[in-house]
C-alpha cells in the first residue's frame, strides 16, 4: 500500500536525519521515479527537504513515536474521558445511525446510550463491540477486518468497503493529537483511511479529545478542524486555538464535572 510505504520512508529519514537517493531506493526496493514521487509528498508535509543527491530531515521534525498499547492509553485521564463520552452521547437521538471510532475515549459512549429505545452503532472497535453486548437497545454493525492489537480495532480494505454502504448521521471520532498546524491526527496508518471514510459518509462530525491532545501532532492527518461540527473536551484550549475554531465553524463543548 503506497500510504504505508510513504510513512515508512518518512520514519526512516527522520530517524537517520539524512539519506541518499541510491540508499533509499535500495532500502525500499523502489525505482528513482517512484521515490521522487513519494519524496514530493513528504516535502509537502514539511518533514523532509530535498538536497543534491538525497534528502535531509527538517530541523523541527522528529521521529514518530511508536503507537502506545491500547491498555496503557485506556488508563490515562480516565475520568475526563468518561465525562467527554457522556457529553458525546447527549447528542445522539432516537433511531440515529452513528459511527463510533476506536479509541479509549470514544469506547465509553456506549455506556451512556441506555436511555434510547433504539440506536444503530457502526464500529471497528473491539471495546465498543464488547460493551454493546450489554445493551439490547443497540443495533450493532461491525466492520469486517483484521485485528490490530495496539488499537484494539479491526482494520483493512474490507472495513472501508463495508463502511461505504452506510449513510451515517453522526460520527464520533478519536485522535492522537489536534493542532492548528497539522489538523486532526492519528498514529495508525491502517486506521487512517477508515477514519477518512467515516467522515465522508456522515452528516455530523464530533471530535472527542481530552486536553492532553491539544497542540500535538502525529503521523497522519485524517481531518481538518473545519470538518468537525464539535470538539468535545474537558478543558477549554488556549485562546488562539479557540478563536480559530470559531472562525472555522467548529464549536468547542466542555464536559461538566460530575
N, C-alpha and C positions, 0 to 999 in steps of 0.2 A: 504494500500500500504506500503510495507516494507521500502522504502526510506523515506516516510513521518514519520513513527514511529521512525526510527533511528534519524532523525533530531529533533523530539520532545524529544527523550531521551537525545540527546546531549544538547539541550537547558535546560532541567530540571537539568542536572548535573552541567552545567556551572552556572546556577542561584543559586543552593544550595551549590555548591562547593564540597560537599561530599554526598554520599548516600550509603546505604547498599544494598546488593543483594536482600534481602527479601522486602525491601521498594520499590525498582524499579519493582520487579515482581508484587507486589500488585498495584502500581500506574498505570502500563501499562497493567495489566492483561495478562501477558505472563509467560511462563514457564522459569525455570532457564536455560535450554538448549538454548532456543531462545534468552534469554537475553545475555548469554555468546557470542553467535554468533554476536549479534548486538554490544556488547562492543568491540569485536575484531576489528570491522570496525572503531569504534571511537578511539581506541588506535592507529590504523594505521594512522588515520587523525592527531594524535598528540595533541588532545584536552583533552583527559582523560587518567588516569593512574589507572591500577588495583592495589588494596591493599587487604590485608586479610579481607575477608567478604564484600567487596564493591569496590567502585571506588572513586577517587578524581579528581577534575579538575586540569589540568596542570597550572602551575603558570602564563604562558604567555597567557592563554586562557581567553577570556571574553565573556559574553553572547552576542548572536547575536541580533543586534538591529532590531526592527520591520521595515518592509519594508515601506519606506516613500510613501505617497499617490502620485499618478501619477501627479496630477496638481501642487503639491508642487515641484516635481523634474523638471517639464517642464519649470518652470520659472528660474531655476538656470543655469548660464553660457549660456544663450540663444544665444548670438551672436557667441560664439565659436562653439556651436552645429550646427548652420546654416552653418558655414564655413566648418566644418567637413563633414556635409551631402552633400554639394556641391562637395567637393573633392571625396567623395564616388561615387556620381553619374557620375563623369567623367570617371570611369572605365567601366560603362555599355555600351554595344554595341547594335547595331540594332538587334532586334529579340531575345535578350538574355532572358533566363528564370532565374529570380532572386528570392531569398528569402529575405524579409525584416523583421527582428526581431522586437518584440515590444520594444519600448524604446523612450525616449524623444529626442535622437539624430537621431536615425535611421528613425523615422517617417518623418523627413524633407527631406529625399532623394527624395520622390515623387515629391516635388516641383521643382526639378532640372532635371526631365526626359522629359520635354516637347519638347526637340529638337529631340527626337527619333520618328520615324514613328510608331513603334510598339515595345512594350516590355511586357513580361509577369511577373507579380508580384504575388508571393505566400506569404501569410502573415497570422498571427493570431492577428495582431494589429488593434484595432478599429480605431486608429488615421490614420493609413495607408489606411484602408478601406474608411474612410470618405474623406480623401484628394484625393484618386484615383477617386472618383466620378467626379471630375472636369477635368479629363484628359482622353478624348476618345481614346488616343493612348495607354493607359494601359489596357492590358487584365488581369483582376484581378481574382485570385483564392483564395478563403477564406477558411481557415482551420475550420472545424466544431468543436464546443466545448461549454463549459460552460463559462460564463463571470466571469473574475477575475477583480474586480474593481480597486484594488490597482495598477495593471499594465496595465489597460485598454486593456486587451487581452483575447483571447479565449484559454482555456486550457482543458486538459483531454486526455484520451487514443485515442479518435476519431481523434484528431489533429495529433497524432503520426502516426496512421494507414493510414490516408489520405496522409500525407507527404511522407510516404514510397513509394508511387506510382510514384513519380516525380523524373526526372533527372534534377538537378539544376546546372546552370553554375556558379553563384556567390551567396554566402550567406553573407549578411551584418548583423553583429551581434552586440548586445549591451551587456554591462556588468555592474555589480555593482562595481567591482574592478578588478585590474590585478596586479600581483606581481610575482617576480621570485620564491618565495617560494610556493605560492598556485596556480599559474596559473591564468586562466580566470574564474572569479567567478560571481555568481548571488545569489540573496537573496530569490528567489521564488522556492519552491520545485516543484510546479505544472509546471513551465516553464522549469525546468531542462532537462527533457527528450526530450522536443520539440527542445530545443537548440542543444542537442547532436545529434538528428536525422537530423536536418538541416545541421550540419557539415558533417555528414556521407554521405548525399545524394548530396552534392555539390562539384564541382571541385575546385573552388577558394574561399578562406575564408578571409573576411575583418572584422577586429575588429574596431568599432568606439568607441573611448574613449577620452573624454576631460581630461586635465591634472590632474583634481581632482581625477581621478580613479586610478592613478599610485601609487603603494605601498600599496593599500588597499586590504583586503581580505573580504570575505563574506561567507554566509552559505555553498554554494556548489560550487565545481569546475566542470564546464561543458566542459572545453577545456584546452589544454596546449598551451603555447605561440608558440611552434614549429609547431602546426597545422595550424597557420594562415600565409597566404602569406603576408598580410599587417596589420599594425596597423596604423589607421588614427587618428590624433590628431592635436591640435593647438599649441602645445609647446613641444619641444624635452625633453624627460625624462632624468634622470641623466645618467652619463657615464656608470655605471655598468649595468643598465637596457639596454641601447642602445647597448652596446658591446655584451651582452648575446643574444639579438635579432638577431644581425648579425650572431653570431655563430649558431643560431638555424634556420637560413634561413628566418627570418621574417623581412620584410622591414618596416621601420617607415617612413611614409609620413606626412609632416606638411602642414596643410591647411593655405593658404596665407591670408594675410589681404585683406579686400575688397578694 
